[in-house]
Amino acid sequence: MSNVPQIKIPATYIRGGTSKGVFFKLDDLPERAQVAGPARDNLLLRVIGSPDPYGKHTDGMGGATSSTSKTVILSKSAKPGHDVDYLFGQVSIDQPFVDWSGNCGNLSAAVGAYAIANGLVDPAKIPDNGIAEIRIWQVNIEKTIINHVPITDGMPQETGDFELDGVTYPAAEVVVDFMDPSEDEGSMFPTGNLVDDLEVPGVGTLKATMITAGIPTIFVNAEEIGYTGKELQDDINSDPKALAMFETIRAHGAMRMGLIEKLEDAAARQHTPKVAFVAGPQAYTASSGKAVEAGDIDLLVRALSMGKLHHAMMGTAAVSIAAAAAVPGTLVNLAAGGGERTDVRFGHPSGTLRVGAAAEQVKGEWVVIKASMSRSARVLMEGWVLVPGDSF
């Protein structure tokens, strides 16, 4: 009988926004996993418990949802003007791969506090009490994120009275700024249009806004695909035909955006692009039982992540919503009532979220200077994660 001992790797389990992930310092990883490649991917798969044909992550740290199957690797930044490098890995639940193609906006809110607590930030930058501004280099998308971390007695404050729909308990507010979140090369709207006619076989020709701010996202109108925009998770995730339809929309949108060369490539790129549907403001009951009134919101948005309707809203998709809402004429902007906007409050399955963005035209192209939102983060467990020594 073979017996391969387990190894222990320092790790921290953190909630950031409406997501959870396993955080590592780069130099705490086994040497062969400190560089990109199969060893790193296999290690993170084993940590999370993927691929799991049962879809439960019983033998790992994952939560068997897109928002809880996440990993983060952090290190001191070599990028001038930045404090920490942030690399995000979205671990597939049922397939043996880690998607490195995008960021997690929710976990972005936890990076600054972790970096401070783990010695990755110059102590001179941390006040005894007040707000620490931590500049983060997001390695996946090569963008700057700023965390405004509340500090009490020289350490990040985690508890507080800030409430975030989709999170059960209040915590300390962390303001997150996503700087210049649109693509550096080419248009923020990769097709060159604010609204396209997207032909989707078996579905029809849909109006679509395709944007690359925060994370590549395809927005369509809820009514064109037979929905109201008030749907909760079970309304979509319990319907295999609906999920197949959204994946078809996502694949054809990815082709139009130039993110993939062949439709079948979409299956190996589950994290991006996202697909979302929008509608004007309507009253509905959130998954928590909270009543959301039409007057409380500017529009409704529902978004899918890793093939399933998200229980709240991905942070990166919220950046896309903010950016699209700030540009007159997009589907998101029109659903919110049109015109010039610097912020919107949208309804999602768990409640509401307010996001803001500053957009302007430069040489005929729309760009977003900054998108901002408030999140919270809390350490849930710290210590070591164990994996069999031959798993990577």
Buried (B, 14 or more C-beta within 10 A) or exposed (E): EEEEEEBEBBBBBBBBBBBBBBBBBBEBBBEEBBEEEEBBBBBBBBBBBBBBEEEEBEEBBBBBBBBBBBBBBBBBBEBEEBBBBBBBBBBBBEBEBBBBBBBBBBBBBBBBBBBBBBEBBEEEEBEEEEBBBBBBBBBBBEBBBBBBBBBBEEEBBBEBEBEBBBBEEEBBBBBBBBBBBBBEEEBBBBBEBBBBEBEBEEBEEBBBBBBBBBBBBBBBBBEBBEBBBBBBBEBBBEBEEBBEBBBBBBBBBBBBBEBBEEEEEBEEBBBBBBBBBBBBBBEBEBBEEEEBEEEEBBBBBBBBBBBBBBBBBBBBBBBBBBBBBBBBBBBBBBBBEEEEBEBBBBBBBBBBBBBBBBBEEEEEEBBBBBBBBBBBBBBEEBEEBBBEEEBB
